[in-house]
Amino acid sequence: MSAIAPKVGLLFGSFNPIHTGHLILAHFMATHTDLDAVWLIVSPQSPFKVGQELLPEQARYELVEAAIADNGQLQVLDVEFAMSKPNYTIDTLEELHQRYPQHQFVLLMGEDNLPGLPRWKAADRIMVEYEIYVYPRPGIEATVVAGPANVRIVDAPLLDISATFVRDCVRTGKSIRYLVPAEVEKRIQQKGYWKE
């Protein structure tokens, strides 16, 4: 990482579970852009996913930790675990600034989430105060973003893997090999996650 003002991409998610798509994206952003690292923020509960069946937050954190253990440019944070629920991105950004005042943070966002950004809490502040790197999502037409100049479309690999698909495979007894890292697959099997 750079000696002055490390530039860190923040990838928020429930990671229920983390899968190869998340990892390829995070590593791509850390190595093919001007970012020094990518931090994966495990969200206990997204305000847009209230009621969704989630593994306990610590279990999801441990799966992410296992998935990125051998990658020095990726880090997992549980910063939102002690914060009030539901979690709002602006509150997390303020907390991270308090903890890491020397860092410059960039939001990593899927192209499917970009149209909804104006509905986020303090969206005007987010769009003015932070750079936003947008990555393509399956089934979403690439768009030229009108608005803040700090929104950048990144030509990252398009991977149509979802945590829902992984969970469905586990429930129906189908293989998840290569959909998740081997260590994550092993832990899911050992703990019996998503078994009926």
N, C-alpha and C positions, 0 to 999 in steps of 0.2 A: 504494500500500500504506500501511497505517496507520503512524504514526510509532512507536507503542509496540507491542511484541510482535506482529509480523505473524503472522497466522493463515494457514497454508499447508496446502492439501490435497495429499496424496500419492497419486498414481495409479500403482500398480505394474503392470508388464506386460512381456511379451516383445516386444510391438509388432512382430509378424512377418507383415505389416507394420502400421504405424499406419494406421488408416482413419477415415472420416468419423464413424463411431459413437464412437470414442475422443475425437475432437476436439469433437464436439457435447457429449458428456458433460463433458469437462474444462472447456470454456468455460462451460457451464451452471452447473457447480459454482462457478466463479470469479466468476460474475456474478449468480447467483440465490440465493446463500447468504451467510453472513457471512464467507466466506473472502476473503482479500486476493489470493490467487493459487493456482494449481495447478501443482505440479511433477510432471512425468512421469518416473518412475524406470524406466529401461530395465534389465530383469533379464537378466543373462547366462544364468542357468539357474534356473528355479523348481524347488524340491524336488518339486513335484507334476507337473512336465512333463519329467522326466529321460528322455532318449532321443528327445524330439521334434525333428524336423528344424528347425533354426533358421539363419537367416542369421548371419554373424559379428556379434558384438555391436556393433562399430563401424559396420557397414553399417546396422543397425537404428537406432542412435543418430542417424546422419546423415539417415535418412529422417524421423525425428521432428523433428530440427532444421529440416529443410526445410519440414515441415508447419506448424510453429508460428512461423516466422520473423517473421511480421507481427503477432503477438499478444503484447503486452507483459504480459499476465496469465498466460501459460503459459511454462513453462521446462522444459528437458530436462536431466536429470542422469545422469552415468555413475558415480555414487558406488559402485555395486556391482561395477564392473569389476575393481577392485584388491582386492576382498574375497575371502575364501576361499569356495569353491563346495561345495555349493549355497548359495544366498543365503537367509537367514532374515530376515524382516521386523524382528524385534526387534534384530538386529545392525545393520541398516541405520539404524533409528531412533536407536540409540545413536551411530552414526557421525555422523548428521546433527546430533544435539544437540551433539556436540563441535565441529562446523564452524560451526553457526549457533545458538549458545546463546540468542540473543535471540528466536528464532522459536518459535511454538506450532504443533505439527504435528497434523493430523487425517488419519486413514486413510480413504480412499475405497474402498468395497468393494461388489461386486455382490451382490445378494440371494442368488444361487446359492452364493456362497462363505461366507456367514454361518454356515450349519449346521456347516461344517468348522472354523470358527475355534478351537473348544476343542482341536483337534489340533495347532495351530500351536505352534512352540517358544515357550515363555514366554507362552502365551496368557493366563494369569491376569494377568500384568503389563500386557500390551497392553490388555486390557479395562478395567483399573483406571486406567491412566496416560494413556490416549489417548481422545479422542472418535473415534467411528467413524460416518461418514456412509454410509448404505447406499442404493444406487440399484437400481431395478427391472431385472430381466433377463427376456428372453423365456421363456415357458413356466414361470415360477416364480410360484406364488401369493403375493400380497402377504401378509405375516405381521406380526402384532403381536409385537414382539420382547420376550420375557421375559428379564430379566437386568439387566445394567448400564444405568444411566440415561443413560450417555454414548453409547448407540447411537441414532442418529436416522435414520429413514427419510425420504429426500428424494424428492419426486415429480418425478423427472427424466424427460425424454423416453425412451420405450422404443424402442430401435433394434436391429433384428434383422440386424446386419451382423457377420460374423466374418472374422478374418484367414484362416481356412481357406477360406472362400468366395472371398475375394480371390485367394489363391494358386491355387485350382482354376481360376478364370477365366483367370489368366495362363497356366497350364499348357495349357489347352484353346484358347487364342487368342481368348478372348472379352474384350470391352471391360470395363475397370475404371473408366471415366470416371464421376465423381461418387461412386464408392465410396471413392476416395482423393483427396486434393488433387492438382491438376494437376501440381505440382512433384514429388510423390511418384510419380505415374504415369510422368512423364518419366524419372525416375531409374531406376525399375524396368525400363523399356524399354531405356534406354541400357546398363545394367549386365547385362541379360539374366537378372535374378533369376527363379528358379523355371521357367526354360525347361527342357524335357526334353532 
